[in-house]
Amino acid sequence: MLEAEKGFVPNCLLIFTGKNKLEDYHSEMNGHNFTKWVKEKLIPNLHEPSIIVMDNAPYHSVVTNKAPTSNSRIDEIKLWLLENNIDFDPTLRKPNLLSLVKKNKPSPIYTIDDLLGEYGHTVVRLPPYHCDLNPIELIWAKLKQKVAARNVGSCDVKQLTEEAFNSITPEIWKNCCHHVQTLEKEYYERGHRLYQDIDELIIRLGDDSSSDDSSCCSDDSAADESGNKLFLDIEYLESDDESDERE
């Protein structure tokens, strides 16, 4: 669904009965089904250029220029390198070839972004693990509450779901969107203050103290009022930037 203060996009509702009893709907809503819904339901009912907010679900993030991974065969890796005009020694082993892939890996091009872009729409992806910035999460919570409250006995769950969707008014959508906008401002202001005050958070080891009170930490260890050391034999480890590097 498109998050907007006007409410749900008309004629875009898709309700299906899951066949997998052991998992949620994510195991059945895949890239093919999601793309089909976008083509047949969403695009025909968006009558003006829109900004579409998406999270990072796998079926939202199918990549057209996918690079090889450790699961790829060595001939697939070599073919990818050739197609991307990357020089390599054919005698290199797989780890070395993957290292070349990592160095030359392009920014991802998402299939669904290209599809929507052809119709003048723009996709905005949420940062990972920030579902609180997605108004649809608040809407889902309200929908589930409404369905659960009436799902007793031998009720028609599909009918209950349709009625729950119809009960979500544009005013409810507007309130949810405004709530998310407030969170966005809080994140921005918090981050801005953090960068302003970052110098106060840096502890420079080995610098001479500028304090006139030389008795405070004369032997590089903190002490209580009785002179007993609070921290003994502290070892500082050097950070390894390469180990923190993400693929």
ChimeraX commands (.cxc) that place a marker at each C-alpha (Angstrom):
marker #1 position 0.00,0.00,0.00 radius 0.5
marker #1 position 1.12,3.55,-0.60 radius 0.5
marker #1 position 1.44,5.59,2.55 radius 0.5
marker #1 position -0.38,8.88,2.07 radius 0.5
marker #1 position -2.58,11.19,4.06 radius 0.5
marker #1 position -5.36,10.55,1.53 radius 0.5
marker #1 position -5.65,6.92,2.67 radius 0.5
marker #1 position -5.27,3.67,0.77 radius 0.5
marker #1 position -4.90,3.76,-2.99 radius 0.5
marker #1 position -8.32,2.75,-4.39 radius 0.5
marker #1 position -8.69,-0.70,-5.99 radius 0.5
marker #1 position -5.29,-1.89,-4.78 radius 0.5
marker #1 position -6.36,-4.24,-1.99 radius 0.5
marker #1 position -4.93,-7.75,-2.29 radius 0.5
marker #1 position -6.15,-10.39,0.16 radius 0.5
marker #1 position -5.03,-14.00,-0.17 radius 0.5
marker #1 position -5.20,-17.10,1.99 radius 0.5
marker #1 position -1.80,-18.36,3.03 radius 0.5
marker #1 position -1.15,-22.03,2.36 radius 0.5
marker #1 position 1.88,-22.39,4.59 radius 0.5
marker #1 position 0.58,-22.99,8.09 radius 0.5
marker #1 position 4.03,-22.87,9.71 radius 0.5
marker #1 position 5.14,-19.40,8.56 radius 0.5
marker #1 position 3.71,-15.93,7.97 radius 0.5
marker #1 position 2.80,-14.40,4.62 radius 0.5
marker #1 position 6.40,-13.39,3.88 radius 0.5
marker #1 position 7.12,-16.94,2.71 radius 0.5
marker #1 position 4.43,-16.65,0.02 radius 0.5
marker #1 position 4.71,-13.00,-1.02 radius 0.5
marker #1 position 7.80,-13.17,-3.23 radius 0.5
marker #1 position 9.36,-10.89,-5.82 radius 0.5
marker #1 position 7.20,-12.27,-8.64 radius 0.5
marker #1 position 3.90,-11.80,-6.79 radius 0.5
marker #1 position 4.86,-8.35,-5.53 radius 0.5
marker #1 position 5.88,-7.18,-9.02 radius 0.5
marker #1 position 2.62,-8.58,-10.41 radius 0.5
marker #1 position 0.66,-6.58,-7.82 radius 0.5
marker #1 position 2.57,-3.41,-8.66 radius 0.5
marker #1 position 1.95,-3.83,-12.39 radius 0.5
marker #1 position -1.70,-4.85,-12.23 radius 0.5
marker #1 position -2.97,-3.01,-9.15 radius 0.5
marker #1 position -0.76,-0.15,-8.01 radius 0.5
marker #1 position 0.47,1.48,-11.22 radius 0.5
marker #1 position -2.95,1.63,-12.96 radius 0.5
marker #1 position -4.45,3.38,-9.92 radius 0.5
marker #1 position -1.72,5.99,-9.36 radius 0.5
marker #1 position -2.84,8.87,-11.53 radius 0.5
marker #1 position -0.04,11.31,-10.68 radius 0.5
marker #1 position 3.70,11.01,-9.92 radius 0.5
marker #1 position 4.07,9.71,-6.38 radius 0.5
marker #1 position 6.74,8.98,-3.79 radius 0.5
marker #1 position 6.42,5.38,-2.66 radius 0.5
marker #1 position 7.94,4.37,0.68 radius 0.5
marker #1 position 9.29,0.83,0.96 radius 0.5
marker #1 position 11.07,-1.11,3.64 radius 0.5
marker #1 position 13.81,-3.64,2.93 radius 0.5
marker #1 position 11.75,-6.81,2.56 radius 0.5
marker #1 position 13.45,-9.23,0.12 radius 0.5
marker #1 position 10.57,-9.05,-2.37 radius 0.5
marker #1 position 10.93,-5.24,-2.43 radius 0.5
marker #1 position 14.65,-5.50,-3.13 radius 0.5
marker #1 position 15.15,-7.80,-6.12 radius 0.5
marker #1 position 18.31,-6.56,-7.85 radius 0.5
marker #1 position 18.81,-6.50,-11.61 radius 0.5
marker #1 position 22.60,-6.16,-11.44 radius 0.5
marker #1 position 23.24,-8.78,-8.78 radius 0.5
marker #1 position 26.92,-9.50,-8.19 radius 0.5
marker #1 position 28.29,-13.00,-7.49 radius 0.5
marker #1 position 28.46,-14.22,-3.91 radius 0.5
marker #1 position 30.31,-16.97,-2.08 radius 0.5
marker #1 position 27.54,-19.34,-3.21 radius 0.5
marker #1 position 28.30,-18.64,-6.89 radius 0.5
marker #1 position 30.30,-21.09,-8.97 radius 0.5
marker #1 position 33.77,-20.02,-10.01 radius 0.5
marker #1 position 32.80,-19.95,-13.70 radius 0.5
marker #1 position 29.89,-17.61,-12.84 radius 0.5
marker #1 position 32.26,-15.28,-11.03 radius 0.5
marker #1 position 34.67,-15.22,-13.97 radius 0.5
marker #1 position 31.81,-14.55,-16.40 radius 0.5
marker #1 position 30.61,-11.63,-14.26 radius 0.5
marker #1 position 34.12,-10.17,-14.21 radius 0.5
marker #1 position 34.40,-10.49,-17.99 radius 0.5
marker #1 position 30.97,-8.90,-18.57 radius 0.5
marker #1 position 31.97,-5.96,-16.38 radius 0.5
marker #1 position 35.35,-5.50,-18.11 radius 0.5
marker #1 position 37.33,-6.28,-14.96 radius 0.5
marker #1 position 40.80,-7.67,-15.59 radius 0.5
marker #1 position 41.74,-10.80,-13.65 radius 0.5
marker #1 position 44.16,-13.69,-13.73 radius 0.5
marker #1 position 42.24,-16.84,-14.83 radius 0.5
marker #1 position 44.39,-18.92,-12.46 radius 0.5
marker #1 position 43.13,-17.06,-9.37 radius 0.5
marker #1 position 41.28,-19.09,-6.79 radius 0.5
marker #1 position 37.71,-18.34,-5.75 radius 0.5
marker #1 position 38.49,-16.17,-2.66 radius 0.5
marker #1 position 40.72,-13.91,-4.77 radius 0.5
marker #1 position 38.09,-13.63,-7.49 radius 0.5
marker #1 position 35.45,-12.72,-4.91 radius 0.5
marker #1 position 37.80,-10.06,-3.58 radius 0.5
marker #1 position 37.83,-8.49,-7.06 radius 0.5
marker #1 position 34.03,-8.66,-7.13 radius 0.5
marker #1 position 33.82,-6.90,-3.79 radius 0.5
marker #1 position 36.14,-4.09,-4.94 radius 0.5
marker #1 position 34.14,-3.54,-8.13 radius 0.5
marker #1 position 30.63,-4.27,-6.87 radius 0.5
marker #1 position 28.22,-1.67,-8.29 radius 0.5
marker #1 position 25.47,0.09,-6.40 radius 0.5
marker #1 position 22.32,-2.07,-6.52 radius 0.5
marker #1 position 19.69,-1.36,-9.16 radius 0.5
marker #1 position 16.31,-2.53,-7.91 radius 0.5
marker #1 position 13.86,-4.02,-10.39 radius 0.5
marker #1 position 10.84,-2.44,-8.77 radius 0.5
marker #1 position 12.48,1.01,-8.69 radius 0.5
marker #1 position 13.07,0.88,-12.44 radius 0.5
marker #1 position 9.53,-0.31,-13.08 radius 0.5
marker #1 position 7.93,2.47,-11.05 radius 0.5
marker #1 position 10.37,5.02,-12.44 radius 0.5
marker #1 position 9.10,4.32,-15.95 radius 0.5
marker #1 position 5.74,5.72,-14.84 radius 0.5
marker #1 position 7.17,8.81,-13.13 radius 0.5
marker #1 position 7.15,7.46,-9.57 radius 0.5
marker #1 position 10.02,7.62,-7.06 radius 0.5
marker #1 position 10.86,4.93,-4.50 radius 0.5
marker #1 position 12.21,5.97,-1.11 radius 0.5
marker #1 position 13.68,3.12,0.93 radius 0.5
marker #1 position 13.70,3.21,4.71 radius 0.5
marker #1 position 16.95,2.70,6.62 radius 0.5
marker #1 position 17.35,-0.91,7.82 radius 0.5
marker #1 position 15.74,-1.67,11.19 radius 0.5
marker #1 position 13.69,1.54,11.17 radius 0.5
marker #1 position 10.16,0.23,10.80 radius 0.5
marker #1 position 9.09,3.02,13.16 radius 0.5
marker #1 position 9.50,5.40,10.21 radius 0.5
marker #1 position 6.89,3.54,8.19 radius 0.5
marker #1 position 3.28,4.68,8.75 radius 0.5
marker #1 position 1.97,1.38,7.38 radius 0.5
marker #1 position 3.22,-0.38,10.53 radius 0.5
marker #1 position 0.82,1.71,12.61 radius 0.5
marker #1 position -1.98,0.92,10.17 radius 0.5
marker #1 position -1.25,-2.83,10.31 radius 0.5
marker #1 position -1.44,-2.70,14.11 radius 0.5
marker #1 position -4.88,-1.09,13.97 radius 0.5
marker #1 position -6.09,-3.58,11.34 radius 0.5
marker #1 position -4.92,-6.58,13.35 radius 0.5
marker #1 position -6.62,-5.27,16.47 radius 0.5
marker #1 position -9.92,-4.82,14.62 radius 0.5
marker #1 position -9.80,-8.29,13.07 radius 0.5
marker #1 position -8.70,-10.00,16.30 radius 0.5
marker #1 position -11.49,-8.32,18.28 radius 0.5
marker #1 position -14.16,-9.87,16.05 radius 0.5
marker #1 position -12.43,-13.11,15.04 radius 0.5
marker #1 position -14.40,-15.44,17.32 radius 0.5
marker #1 position -16.16,-18.67,16.49 radius 0.5
marker #1 position -16.69,-19.46,12.81 radius 0.5
marker #1 position -16.21,-15.97,11.40 radius 0.5
marker #1 position -15.32,-15.20,7.80 radius 0.5
marker #1 position -11.81,-13.83,8.26 radius 0.5
marker #1 position -11.67,-12.51,4.71 radius 0.5
marker #1 position -14.83,-10.49,5.24 radius 0.5
marker #1 position -13.56,-9.22,8.60 radius 0.5
marker #1 position -10.34,-8.13,6.92 radius 0.5
marker #1 position -12.18,-6.24,4.18 radius 0.5
marker #1 position -14.35,-4.49,6.77 radius 0.5
marker #1 position -11.27,-3.59,8.82 radius 0.5
marker #1 position -9.61,-2.03,5.76 radius 0.5
marker #1 position -12.73,-0.01,5.00 radius 0.5
marker #1 position -12.74,1.32,8.56 radius 0.5
marker #1 position -9.29,2.93,8.17 radius 0.5
marker #1 position -10.18,6.48,7.24 radius 0.5
marker #1 position -7.97,9.13,5.63 radius 0.5
marker #1 position -7.97,10.88,9.02 radius 0.5
marker #1 position -6.37,7.81,10.62 radius 0.5
marker #1 position -3.78,7.74,7.85 radius 0.5
marker #1 position -3.09,11.43,8.35 radius 0.5
marker #1 position -2.49,10.96,12.08 radius 0.5
marker #1 position -0.12,8.04,11.46 radius 0.5
marker #1 position 1.85,10.03,8.88 radius 0.5
marker #1 position 2.16,13.00,11.22 radius 0.5
marker #1 position 3.40,10.69,13.98 radius 0.5
marker #1 position 6.16,9.41,11.69 radius 0.5
marker #1 position 7.08,12.95,10.65 radius 0.5
marker #1 position 7.54,13.82,14.32 radius 0.5
marker #1 position 9.88,10.83,14.75 radius 0.5
marker #1 position 11.85,11.88,11.68 radius 0.5
marker #1 position 12.40,15.35,13.15 radius 0.5
marker #1 position 13.50,13.84,16.46 radius 0.5
marker #1 position 16.03,11.59,14.70 radius 0.5
marker #1 position 17.35,14.53,12.69 radius 0.5
marker #1 position 17.69,16.84,15.69 radius 0.5
marker #1 position 19.30,14.11,17.79 radius 0.5
marker #1 position 21.82,13.34,15.06 radius 0.5
marker #1 position 22.56,17.03,14.53 radius 0.5
marker #1 position 23.26,17.54,18.24 radius 0.5
marker #1 position 25.44,14.44,18.31 radius 0.5
marker #1 position 27.71,15.76,15.57 radius 0.5
marker #1 position 27.84,19.17,17.23 radius 0.5
marker #1 position 28.96,17.67,20.55 radius 0.5
marker #1 position 31.11,14.85,19.16 radius 0.5
marker #1 position 34.35,16.44,20.44 radius 0.5
marker #1 position 33.09,16.11,23.99 radius 0.5
marker #1 position 32.72,12.37,23.52 radius 0.5
marker #1 position 36.27,11.78,22.30 radius 0.5
marker #1 position 38.72,10.52,24.90 radius 0.5
marker #1 position 42.31,11.01,23.77 radius 0.5
marker #1 position 44.52,8.43,25.42 radius 0.5
marker #1 position 48.06,9.53,26.22 radius 0.5
marker #1 position 47.32,13.28,26.18 radius 0.5
marker #1 position 48.60,15.29,29.14 radius 0.5
marker #1 position 45.84,16.40,31.46 radius 0.5
marker #1 position 45.05,20.09,31.32 radius 0.5
marker #1 position 43.72,19.98,34.87 radius 0.5
marker #1 position 45.68,21.68,37.65 radius 0.5
marker #1 position 44.77,18.84,39.99 radius 0.5
marker #1 position 47.62,16.43,39.32 radius 0.5
marker #1 position 46.61,14.15,42.17 radius 0.5
marker #1 position 43.47,12.93,40.40 radius 0.5
marker #1 position 44.90,10.30,38.08 radius 0.5
marker #1 position 48.62,10.51,38.56 radius 0.5
marker #1 position 49.24,6.84,37.72 radius 0.5
marker #1 position 46.68,6.50,34.84 radius 0.5
marker #1 position 44.23,4.70,37.15 radius 0.5
marker #1 position 41.15,6.16,38.82 radius 0.5
marker #1 position 41.08,6.04,42.60 radius 0.5
marker #1 position 38.44,6.47,45.25 radius 0.5
marker #1 position 38.70,8.76,48.30 radius 0.5
marker #1 position 40.74,6.20,50.23 radius 0.5
marker #1 position 43.29,5.93,47.48 radius 0.5
marker #1 position 42.26,2.47,46.32 radius 0.5
marker #1 position 42.42,1.96,42.58 radius 0.5
marker #1 position 39.07,1.47,40.89 radius 0.5
marker #1 position 40.46,0.11,37.62 radius 0.5
marker #1 position 43.54,-2.08,37.45 radius 0.5
marker #1 position 45.59,-3.21,34.45 radius 0.5
marker #1 position 43.39,-1.68,31.76 radius 0.5
marker #1 position 44.44,-2.81,28.30 radius 0.5
marker #1 position 43.41,-0.70,25.30 radius 0.5
marker #1 position 42.98,-2.57,22.05 radius 0.5
marker #1 position 43.65,-1.00,18.68 radius 0.5
marker #1 position 40.64,-1.00,16.38 radius 0.5
marker #1 position 40.85,-2.97,13.17 radius 0.5
marker #1 position 39.03,-0.96,10.51 radius 0.5
marker #1 position 39.18,-3.78,7.99 radius 0.5
marker #1 position 37.41,-6.20,10.31 radius 0.5
marker #1 position 34.48,-3.79,10.64 radius 0.5
marker #1 position 34.08,-3.38,6.90 radius 0.5
marker #1 position 30.78,-4.73,5.65 radius 0.5
marker #1 position 30.28,-6.42,2.36 radius 0.5
marker link #1:1,2 radius 0.2
marker link #1:2,3 radius 0.2
marker link #1:3,4 radius 0.2
marker link #1:4,5 radius 0.2
marker link #1:5,6 radius 0.2
marker link #1:6,7 radius 0.2
marker link #1:7,8 radius 0.2
marker link #1:8,9 radius 0.2
marker link #1:9,10 radius 0.2
marker link #1:10,11 radius 0.2
marker link #1:11,12 radius 0.2
marker link #1:12,13 radius 0.2
marker link #1:13,14 radius 0.2
marker link #1:14,15 radius 0.2
marker link #1:15,16 radius 0.2
marker link #1:16,17 radius 0.2
marker link #1:17,18 radius 0.2
marker link #1:18,19 radius 0.2
marker link #1:19,20 radius 0.2
marker link #1:20,21 radius 0.2
marker link #1:21,22 radius 0.2
marker link #1:22,23 radius 0.2
marker link #1:23,24 radius 0.2
marker link #1:24,25 radius 0.2
marker link #1:25,26 radius 0.2
marker link #1:26,27 radius 0.2
marker link #1:27,28 radius 0.2
marker link #1:28,29 radius 0.2
marker link #1:29,30 radius 0.2
marker link #1:30,31 radius 0.2
marker link #1:31,32 radius 0.2
marker link #1:32,33 radius 0.2
marker link #1:33,34 radius 0.2
marker link #1:34,35 radius 0.2
marker link #1:35,36 radius 0.2
marker link #1:36,37 radius 0.2
marker link #1:37,38 radius 0.2
marker link #1:38,39 radius 0.2
marker link #1:39,40 radius 0.2
marker link #1:40,41 radius 0.2
marker link #1:41,42 radius 0.2
marker link #1:42,43 radius 0.2
marker link #1:43,44 radius 0.2
marker link #1:44,45 radius 0.2
marker link #1:45,46 radius 0.2
marker link #1:46,47 radius 0.2
marker link #1:47,48 radius 0.2
marker link #1:48,49 radius 0.2
marker link #1:49,50 radius 0.2
marker link #1:50,51 radius 0.2
marker link #1:51,52 radius 0.2
marker link #1:52,53 radius 0.2
marker link #1:53,54 radius 0.2
marker link #1:54,55 radius 0.2
marker link #1:55,56 radius 0.2
marker link #1:56,57 radius 0.2
marker link #1:57,58 radius 0.2
marker link #1:58,59 radius 0.2
marker link #1:59,60 radius 0.2
marker link #1:60,61 radius 0.2
marker link #1:61,62 radius 0.2
marker link #1:62,63 radius 0.2
marker link #1:63,64 radius 0.2
marker link #1:64,65 radius 0.2
marker link #1:65,66 radius 0.2
marker link #1:66,67 radius 0.2
marker link #1:67,68 radius 0.2
marker link #1:68,69 radius 0.2
marker link #1:69,70 radius 0.2
marker link #1:70,71 radius 0.2
marker link #1:71,72 radius 0.2
marker link #1:72,73 radius 0.2
marker link #1:73,74 radius 0.2
marker link #1:74,75 radius 0.2
marker link #1:75,76 radius 0.2
marker link #1:76,77 radius 0.2
marker link #1:77,78 radius 0.2
marker link #1:78,79 radius 0.2
marker link #1:79,80 radius 0.2
marker link #1:80,81 radius 0.2
marker link #1:81,82 radius 0.2
marker link #1:82,83 radius 0.2
marker link #1:83,84 radius 0.2
marker link #1:84,85 radius 0.2
marker link #1:85,86 radius 0.2
marker link #1:86,87 radius 0.2
marker link #1:87,88 radius 0.2
marker link #1:88,89 radius 0.2
marker link #1:89,90 radius 0.2
marker link #1:90,91 radius 0.2
marker link #1:91,92 radius 0.2
marker link #1:92,93 radius 0.2
marker link #1:93,94 radius 0.2
marker link #1:94,95 radius 0.2
marker link #1:95,96 radius 0.2
marker link #1:96,97 radius 0.2
marker link #1:97,98 radius 0.2
marker link #1:98,99 radius 0.2
marker link #1:99,100 radius 0.2
marker link #1:100,101 radius 0.2
marker link #1:101,102 radius 0.2
marker link #1:102,103 radius 0.2
marker link #1:103,104 radius 0.2
marker link #1:104,105 radius 0.2
marker link #1:105,106 radius 0.2
marker link #1:106,107 radius 0.2
marker link #1:107,108 radius 0.2
marker link #1:108,109 radius 0.2
marker link #1:109,110 radius 0.2
marker link #1:110,111 radius 0.2
marker link #1:111,112 radius 0.2
marker link #1:112,113 radius 0.2
marker link #1:113,114 radius 0.2
marker link #1:114,115 radius 0.2
marker link #1:115,116 radius 0.2
marker link #1:116,117 radius 0.2
marker link #1:117,118 radius 0.2
marker link #1:118,119 radius 0.2
marker link #1:119,120 radius 0.2
marker link #1:120,121 radius 0.2
marker link #1:121,122 radius 0.2
marker link #1:122,123 radius 0.2
marker link #1:123,124 radius 0.2
marker link #1:124,125 radius 0.2
marker link #1:125,126 radius 0.2
marker link #1:126,127 radius 0.2
marker link #1:127,128 radius 0.2
marker link #1:128,129 radius 0.2
marker link #1:129,130 radius 0.2
marker link #1:130,131 radius 0.2
marker link #1:131,132 radius 0.2
marker link #1:132,133 radius 0.2
marker link #1:133,134 radius 0.2
marker link #1:134,135 radius 0.2
marker link #1:135,136 radius 0.2
marker link #1:136,137 radius 0.2
marker link #1:137,138 radius 0.2
marker link #1:138,139 radius 0.2
marker link #1:139,140 radius 0.2
marker link #1:140,141 radius 0.2
marker link #1:141,142 radius 0.2
marker link #1:142,143 radius 0.2
marker link #1:143,144 radius 0.2
marker link #1:144,145 radius 0.2
marker link #1:145,146 radius 0.2
marker link #1:146,147 radius 0.2
marker link #1:147,148 radius 0.2
marker link #1:148,149 radius 0.2
marker link #1:149,150 radius 0.2
marker link #1:150,151 radius 0.2
marker link #1:151,152 radius 0.2
marker link #1:152,153 radius 0.2
marker link #1:153,154 radius 0.2
marker link #1:154,155 radius 0.2
marker link #1:155,156 radius 0.2
marker link #1:156,157 radius 0.2
marker link #1:157,158 radius 0.2
marker link #1:158,159 radius 0.2
marker link #1:159,160 radius 0.2
marker link #1:160,161 radius 0.2
marker link #1:161,162 radius 0.2
marker link #1:162,163 radius 0.2
marker link #1:163,164 radius 0.2
marker link #1:164,165 radius 0.2
marker link #1:165,166 radius 0.2
marker link #1:166,167 radius 0.2
marker link #1:167,168 radius 0.2
marker link #1:168,169 radius 0.2
marker link #1:169,170 radius 0.2
marker link #1:170,171 radius 0.2
marker link #1:171,172 radius 0.2
marker link #1:172,173 radius 0.2
marker link #1:173,174 radius 0.2
marker link #1:174,175 radius 0.2
marker link #1:175,176 radius 0.2
marker link #1:176,177 radius 0.2
marker link #1:177,178 radius 0.2
marker link #1:178,179 radius 0.2
marker link #1:179,180 radius 0.2
marker link #1:180,181 radius 0.2
marker link #1:181,182 radius 0.2
marker link #1:182,183 radius 0.2
marker link #1:183,184 radius 0.2
marker link #1:184,185 radius 0.2
marker link #1:185,186 radius 0.2
marker link #1:186,187 radius 0.2
marker link #1:187,188 radius 0.2
marker link #1:188,189 radius 0.2
marker link #1:189,190 radius 0.2
marker link #1:190,191 radius 0.2
marker link #1:191,192 radius 0.2
marker link #1:192,193 radius 0.2
marker link #1:193,194 radius 0.2
marker link #1:194,195 radius 0.2
marker link #1:195,196 radius 0.2
marker link #1:196,197 radius 0.2
marker link #1:197,198 radius 0.2
marker link #1:198,199 radius 0.2
marker link #1:199,200 radius 0.2
marker link #1:200,201 radius 0.2
marker link #1:201,202 radius 0.2
marker link #1:202,203 radius 0.2
marker link #1:203,204 radius 0.2
marker link #1:204,205 radius 0.2
marker link #1:205,206 radius 0.2
marker link #1:206,207 radius 0.2
marker link #1:207,208 radius 0.2
marker link #1:208,209 radius 0.2
marker link #1:209,210 radius 0.2
marker link #1:210,211 radius 0.2
marker link #1:211,212 radius 0.2
marker link #1:212,213 radius 0.2
marker link #1:213,214 radius 0.2
marker link #1:214,215 radius 0.2
marker link #1:215,216 radius 0.2
marker link #1:216,217 radius 0.2
marker link #1:217,218 radius 0.2
marker link #1:218,219 radius 0.2
marker link #1:219,220 radius 0.2
marker link #1:220,221 radius 0.2
marker link #1:221,222 radius 0.2
marker link #1:222,223 radius 0.2
marker link #1:223,224 radius 0.2
marker link #1:224,225 radius 0.2
marker link #1:225,226 radius 0.2
marker link #1:226,227 radius 0.2
marker link #1:227,228 radius 0.2
marker link #1:228,229 radius 0.2
marker link #1:229,230 radius 0.2
marker link #1:230,231 radius 0.2
marker link #1:231,232 radius 0.2
marker link #1:232,233 radius 0.2
marker link #1:233,234 radius 0.2
marker link #1:234,235 radius 0.2
marker link #1:235,236 radius 0.2
marker link #1:236,237 radius 0.2
marker link #1:237,238 radius 0.2
marker link #1:238,239 radius 0.2
marker link #1:239,240 radius 0.2
marker link #1:240,241 radius 0.2
marker link #1:241,242 radius 0.2
marker link #1:242,243 radius 0.2
marker link #1:243,244 radius 0.2
marker link #1:244,245 radius 0.2
marker link #1:245,246 radius 0.2
marker link #1:246,247 radius 0.2
view
